[in-house]
């Protein structure tokens, strides 16, 4: 019986011992090869986008967790820069003119050692309205000159200049170094000139001449007139602050002689003349009537409007400059000669290599000057510079 049961169990267990079915191995490469080209392309694009997205998420997480933060720190020059604040605050209590002069003095020294930085600072200062701007910019640059051979030389040179100026300190002259400008009439004359600012600029535009050159001629003539009949002119110039208008031998506020005015008019239209100014200027003095003599007189002796006095003045200056330039002698940069020739007239204008400054003699407080010198004194004096500044070009291009 036991034997039979064992036989049955053996029969029942037999199927369990039959071999297992073999699974097919998965091959990624074979699967890839079976894909069509379009499917392969889509899979590549999909995986690329997935990688890019993962990279962006990783970078964002890196940034948010603060791994990219630069902790920073105090600059090694912090103390120097902190001191600059005290320096700037101290500058506010110093006279603004003294600051500006001191700044440009140090800048001229800086240029001997660091010309590039000095030029940059000078240029920047032209756009600043802070008197201490130059000094502050130099102070900032000085931070990089510590321990530098050139920086040491610069600071020594500045100290030498300071010491020299301190040694020269003493009694100062409160007046103007130009003696005739200390005359009591000069402030009144300046006030009278300023009333004509607009017409002077209009005449300068029409004649192609720097306004300050025209004013220079005006100053010379008015100072001459005032001091020739001082007591008479005092009654008008002092209280009324008006310019003297001549109406006899010379005409207008600038003393234009009749025959000089006539030659100016001819020179404007004579294209063969050595004085010819060019086509744009031909009609600036055209007459409105047939009676040129009367119209010319009325133009120049107009007490209320001095435009024509300044127009003729501008033409004389421009025409004289052209005469000399075309003769091979450029006097553009010699206002003293231009003023002298304006005073002496066309007949005295003889181009040559050695022109002389001079003209009519003018006595102010027992000191004798010449017309050309008085005009030149004003031109380079700095007086009325805000209204009539020195221009880069004294005459318009031909």
Secondary structure, 3 states (H helix, E strand, C coil): CHHHHHHHHHHHHHHHHCCCCCCCCCCHHHHHHHCCHHHHHHHHHHHHHHHHHHHHHHHHHHHHCCCCCCCCCCCCCHHHHHHHHHHHHHHCCCCHHHHHHHHHHHHHHHCCCCHHHHHHHHHHHCCCCCCCHHHHHHHHHHHHHCCCHHHHHHHHHHHHHHHHHHHCCCCCCCCCCCHHHHCCHHHHHHHHHHCCHHHHHHHHHHHCECHHHHHHHHHHHHHHHHHHCHHHHHHHHHHHCCCCCEECCCEECCCECHHHHHHHHHHHHCCCCCCCCCHHHCCCCCCCCCCHHHHHHHHHCCCCCCHHHHHHHHHHHHHHHHHHHHCCCCCCCCHHHHHHHHHHCHHHCCCCCCCCCCCCEEEECCEEEEHHHHHHHHHCCCCCCCCCCCCCCCECCC
